[in-house]
Amino acid sequence: MKKLLIWGAGDQGTVTLNCAIAMNEYEQIDFLDFKEKGHREIPGFIIYEEGKEDIYQIFKKYDEVIVATGDNNLREKKVLQLIEMNIQLATIIHPTAIISPYAKISLGCTILAYTAININACIGMGCIVNTGAIIEHDCIIKNFVNICPAVAMAGHVIIGNKTFLGIGSTIIDDVTIGENVTIGAGATVIANIPDNSVAVGVPAEVIKKKKNKTS
Ligand SMILES: CC(C)(COP(=O)(O)OP(=O)(O)OC[C@H]1O[C@@H](n2cnc3c(N)ncnc32)[C@H](O)[C@@H]1OP(=O)(O)O)[C@@H](O)C(=O)NCCC(=O)NCCS
């Protein structure tokens, strides 16, 4: 049994906790977060206060660390910080997820309950695949992507770095969605979407461009 530190004690942190408990691989699970963020207490679990102690010394008490923040830019920053510090990243996968033995899941991912990831799909570093999402065969999900609950993605879809797919969105086969894109809740994507766009609707259309790669 291992010890897990969840970096982030907000909504994504508690969802990650639920998943990590279900895995039954961790004898101890604790959190690290800023207190001033006003996060809730999580009874029975330690929340170390970020900014108060040397985080490297906290990380060293654990076998693995998972970054649990829905913000793709922040998650990227923290995962890269952990790699720089040579801290072991966790990969959290709920036991009800159905993942092909021929799919690849990279380090630092959180794969929640009742997801399906089919043959030859490839999930990059630090991605979140939320409850009930379907990633079909041969999809390529690049790094730090956030896939909301009930997203359905047909085969051979490519999703660029740090893209956000809103709840219940659907993407037909062979489509490429660029980097730093936001797809609105319930959208149906039937054509490629360029980098740094926000697209909504059925069929999805770009309604605005983001100023830069971090907006
Ligand atoms: C797409 C989204 C990010 C846009 O947010 P925003 O940039 O604040 O945009 P606005 O709310 O100002 O909306 C801009 C326009 O798009 C429309 N719009 C926004 N979201 C839409 C959606 N999901 N589907 C269809 N139209 C949408 C608005 O009605 C508005 O139209 P108008 O200009 O004709 O009035 C947001 O609405 C959304 O869908 N977020 C996904 C949330 C989600 O999935 N959460 C799950 C967390 S697990």
The ligand as an ORCA input file, in Angstrom:
! r2SCAN-3c Opt
* xyz 0 1
  C     -18.708     27.702    -23.779
  C     -18.566     28.431    -22.473
  C     -17.182     28.205    -21.885
  C     -18.756     29.914    -22.815
  O     -18.595     30.698    -21.700
  P     -18.366     32.286    -21.893
  O     -17.093     32.523    -22.618
  O     -18.524     32.897    -20.540
  O     -19.508     32.736    -22.907
  P     -20.900     33.423    -22.629
  O     -21.603     32.804    -21.447
  O     -20.643     34.896    -22.595
  O     -21.718     33.050    -23.931
  C     -21.418     33.595    -25.200
  C     -22.523     33.160    -26.144
  O     -22.440     31.737    -26.350
  C     -23.667     31.101    -25.938
  N     -23.283     29.852    -25.266
  C     -22.487     29.721    -24.199
  N     -22.314     28.437    -23.886
  C     -23.029     27.735    -24.771
  C     -23.224     26.359    -24.959
  N     -22.655     25.454    -24.155
  N     -24.001     25.971    -25.996
  C     -24.586     26.893    -26.815
  N     -24.408     28.220    -26.699
  C     -23.649     28.625    -25.676
  C     -24.333     32.100    -25.005
  O     -25.731     31.892    -24.976
  C     -23.939     33.406    -25.621
  O     -24.748     33.645    -26.746
  P     -25.191     35.154    -27.174
  O     -23.908     35.883    -27.451
  O     -26.051     34.923    -28.369
  O     -25.911     35.691    -25.981
  C     -19.600     27.963    -21.400
  O     -20.901     28.480    -21.634
  C     -19.692     26.438    -21.309
  O     -20.442     25.781    -22.047
  N     -18.885     25.892    -20.383
  C     -18.778     24.465    -20.164
  C     -19.045     24.176    -18.690
  C     -18.932     22.718    -18.370
  O     -18.958     21.858    -19.210
  N     -18.788     22.445    -17.082
  C     -18.595     21.083    -16.619
  C     -17.576     21.050    -15.539
  S     -17.253     19.402    -15.047
*
